[in-house]
Amino acid sequence: MRITKIEAHPVRMPMRPFSDAYSDYSTGQFVLVEIQTDAGVVGYGEAPCTVTVGFYGETLETVTASIRNHIAPRLLGEDPLNIRRAISIMNVAHGDAVIGKTAIDSALYDAAGKALGVPTYTLLGGMQRENVEAASEIAAIKPEAMAEEARRLVKMGFRVIKIKAGRDFEDEIRGVRAVRDAIGPDMELRVDPNGGWSRSETLAALKAFADCEVSYVEQPLQGWDLEGLAWIRKATGVPIMVDESVWNAHDVIKVAEAEAADIINIKLTKAGGLKNSLDIYTTAEALGIPCIVGTELEACVGVAAKLHLAASLENLPFACEFTELAFHKMAIREPLRLEDGHLMVPTGPGLGVSPDKDLIEEHRVSL
């Protein structure tokens, strides 16, 4: 089986407004990648582009161009079952830019699973769980609005909530308390400033909401400040999760050596796909650091790729992030079921979901 064609379909869709330390988002953006083969097998992957310039330095336009002009031509004629070889070719063709490679990686796993008649989680090592506990985020907004949003998420079925911060320090402190009051004492609460707090602000925040039972704080300091993160951990005893500090397996080793984190947030897009995400997990597991699977507001088949990764991990003690379900109309034909705070893992061949071509065509943009 050989790759005969790779198409990139850029899409912009309206979404419920969301904000974090980087920017405000009111439009969901992604590139749907379609890998066609001479055996008639088609694999789909998603390059999430909603969170782009502020975090990745890429845009919908640059991601589309990178796939069409640099990655796709190099992969024509390759065997889609030889995923590691294809990833090596992409790395040579497109360096460290990760968003486009994420879509190609997922599409390869989708095609391979379909060709072999097995779900993607089988290719990742097998299913460890049939469902995945799901968390959702609350945007960096005013405290009263945070409380209202928390109640909406609880009504949807989420049992774990993460508050976005890193914009207005005083509002964020009040927001944590408002959300805890709104959801009661039994639900898990997390806080994520996306590197937007200083060391002194982090200490003040942890003291201010010490009685709000925050499970952990994610990336309070800039990703490079491993020394500061280690100092916060030792000074406060509050668990720290890192996101921006880990982009690859090499970063995991640096974080472990610095004793800078208790948990690692693996994002498929930041890692560059499923293969690299699994490398991050395996390295972290060997070093005794648990992980979660995070969100980049995926709007299409990427949400299924996340579920397959989470399903394949032996150790997954914390809820994974599926914020996209609360902010997007998902561009997939098979609805994902949130039951008792958990999402069922698709069990069909490949990713087990298919893109909603009608919705994608309605919102596809010409680039």
N, C-alpha and C positions, 0 to 999 in steps of 0.2 A: 504493500500500500504506500502510495506517494502523495505528497501535497501538490495539488494542481493549481490552486488559487487561494488567495487570502484577501478578504474584503474588510474594510473598516467603515462602519456606519456611525457618524457622529450624531448625537441626539441631545436636544435641550428640552426639558419638560418643566412645567410649573411644579413647585413643591411648597410645603408649609414652611414659612420662614424659620431659619435657624441661624444661630450666631455662636462664635467661640472667640478665643483670644486673637485669632488671625483675621477674621472677616465676618461679613453677613452673607447669608445664602438664601436666595428666593427662587433659584432655578437649579433643578437637578440636571447634571451633565454627565454623559458617559459616551464611550465609543464601544459599540458592539462589534466584536471581531468574529468573522466567519471563516473557518478553515475548511476548504473543500478538498476531497481526495478522489483518486481514480477508482476507488472502490465504492463510491457513492456515499461514504460516511462523511457527515458534516459535524464539526465541533464548534461550539460557541464559547466565547470568553468576553468578559467585561473589563474595560479600562475606566475606573471611576474618575471623573474629572470635576465633581462638584467642589471638592476641597483641593484647589490647584495652586495658584500662584503663591499665596502666602506660605504654604507648607512645602510644596514640591518645586516651585519655580517652573511649572509646566502649565499649559492651557489645553483646552479642547482642540484648538487649532494645531498646536505643536505635537500633541499626542497623535492626532490623526495623520499628520504628515510623517511622523517618525515611523508609524506602522506601515503606511503605504510606500514610502520612498526608501526606507533604510532596512527595516526588518523583513517585511514580506518578500522582497526580491531574493533575499539570501536563503530563505527557507523553501522556496519552490523546488520540488523534486526530492525533498527530504522525507524520511519515514516518520510519520507522526507518533509511532510507537516508541521511537528512540528519543524520548523527551529530554534526557540530559544532554544529548548531542545538540538538539535544537536550541536549548538554553545556552549552551556554550557558543553557538553560532550567533545568537542574539547579543550575548555579552560583547563579542568582538565587533558586531555591527553597530551597536548603539550604546556602549559604555555603561555609565552609571544611571542613566535615565530609566526609571522603573515602571512608570504607569503603563506604557504600551506593552512592555514585556509581561506585565501581569495578565493582560488580556490574552496574549498569545499562549502563555503558560497554561491558563485555565482551559483555553480552547483545545490545546493538545491533550490535556487530561480528559476532557469531555469526549474528544474523538477516539482516544485510546479505549476509554471505557465502553463506548458504543461498539467499537470494532470487536472487542473481546467479550461483550455482553455482561459487563460487571459495572457496579457503581464506582465512582471515583474514589470513595473511601477505601475500597479494596486495593486499588493501586497505591494508596498511601500507607498500607499496612493492615487494613481491616477495620471493621466497625467495633468500637469500644462502647458505644452508647447509641440508642435509637432516637434519643431526643437530647436537645441541648438547652440548658437554662439560659434565658435571654434577659439582658439588661437593655435599658434605653437611656439616652441622655436628655437632659433639660438644657435648653439654650442659655447663654449668658444674658439674662434679661432681669427686669426688676423683681424684687422679692415676692410681691403679691402675684405677679404673673408666673413666677416659678412655682408657687404653691398651687395655682390653678392648673398649670401644666402637669404637675405631679399627679394631681387627681385624675386628669385625663389619661395618663399612662397607666395608672392603676386600673382604671375602668377598662382599658384595652387588654389587660391581663399581665402586664409586667409586674414583677415582684422585686426587681433590683433597679435602682435609679442612680444615675451619675449626673452631678451638676457641673456644667461648664463654667469656668471662671477665668480670671486673668485679665479683666477689663476694668471693673470698678470695685476696688477692694472692699469698701464698706458695704456696698450693696450685696456683694457676694457672701459676706459674713452673715448679714441678715437673711439672705436667701437660703442658706443652709438650715438655719433655724426654722424658717417659714416652711420649708419642704418637710423637715422632720415632723413638725406639728401637723402638716397636712396628711402625711402618710402613716402616722402612728409609729409606735416603737418596734414593730416586728419586721419591717421591711429593711433590706440592706440599702445603705446610702453611701455613695462615693463622691469625691470631688476631684475635678481635673482643671487646673489653671493653664494647662498647655505651656508650661514654662514662663508664665506671666507674672509670677511672684518673685520678690527678692527673698533672701534668707531671713531678714527680719520680719517681713510680711508673713512668711510661712510660719514662723514661730508664733507670731501674734494670732494668726488664723487658727492654728491648732489649739492654742490656749482658749480662744474665744468660743469655739464650738466643741470643746472637749466633752461636753455632756450630751452632744447630739449623736453619739455612737456612729461616727463615720468609720467605715471599715478600713479604708486606706485613702491616701491622697496620691493622685497620679501626677507625675512630672511637675512638681511645684516650681522647680528651677529649670533654667535652660539645659538643653540636652548635653552640652559639653561639660557642665559643672558637676562631674561625678564626685569630686571632693566635697562640694556643698551638699549634695544629696546624702552622702555617707554621714556627714556631720549632722544633718537634720535627723536621720534615722537614729543615730546614737544619742542625740540630745533629747529627743522626744519619746522614742519608743514606738512612734506611730508608723505602721507599715507604709512603704513607698512603692508605688508601681512606676515603671518607666515606659515611655513610648518613644519620644524624640531621641532618647539616648541609645536606642537599639534599632539599627537598620539592617543588620546582617549578623551572622554567627560570630564574626570577629568582635563585634560590639558587645555581645553577650559576655565574652571572656573579659573584656575591659571592665564591664560593670561588676562582674563577680570579683575580680581582683581588687576593685576599689571598695567593695562592700557597699555599693550605692543603691541597691534595690532589693525588695522582697518578692516582687512580682514583675513579669514582663508582659507588655501588651503587644501581641503579634498582629500586625496589619498586613494582609496579603499585598496590598498595593505598595506599601512601604518596603516590603521585602522583595517585591518583584514577582510574586506568584506563589503557588502551592509548594513547589520544590524547595525554594529558598525559605519559606515559612517553616517547613518541616525541619530544615537544617537548624533554624533558630531554636525551635522547640527541643530538638535532640541535644543541642549544645547546652541549653538552659537546664534540661532535665539531668544531664550528666553533672552539672554544677550545683544541683539542688535548688534551682530557682523555678517555681511554678509559673505558668503562663495563662493568659486568656487570649481569645481571638477578638480583635477590635473591629471598629467600624470606620469606613470612609464614605458613609452615606451611599453605599451601593444601591443601584436602582433597577438592576436587571439580573442576569445569571450569576453575577458576583456574589449575591447573597447565598446562593446554593453552594458555591465554591467554599465559602466560609463554613457552612454547615458540615460539608464533607471533611474539611480539615479538623474542625472541632470533634467530629464523630470519631476520627482516627487516633486522637491523642489519648494515651493511656492515663495520664494524670491531668485532670482538668477540674480543680477544686473550686473554681469561681465561675460565675455566670459570664457568658460572652456577650458582646455588644451587637445589637441589631436595631440601632436607632433608626435606620432607614425605614423600617416598617411603620414608624410613627410619623414620618414626614413625607414619604413618597407614595405615589400610586405605582406599585411595582410593575415593571414591564416584563412580566413572565405570565405564562398561561396557566400554570399550576399554582393555585393559592397555597401559601404557607400557613399552617395552623399553629396559633399560639394558644396552648392549653396548659392551664395551671402554671403559667410562667415559663413554659418550655416550648421549643419549636421541634416538630418532627423532622427527621432527616430524610430527604428524598431517597428512594431506594431503586429507582430505575437506572438503566445503563448510563454511564457517564455522569454528568451533574444531576440528571434526573428531572430537569426542568427545561422548558423551551422558551425562547424569547417571544413576546407578544408582538408579532411582526406588524399588526395593524396599528398598535399604539406607537411603535417605533417609527413607522412610516409617517404617521401623523405629525411627529415631532422631530423628524430627521432634518438636519440642516445641511445646506450645500457648502462644502469646503473643497 
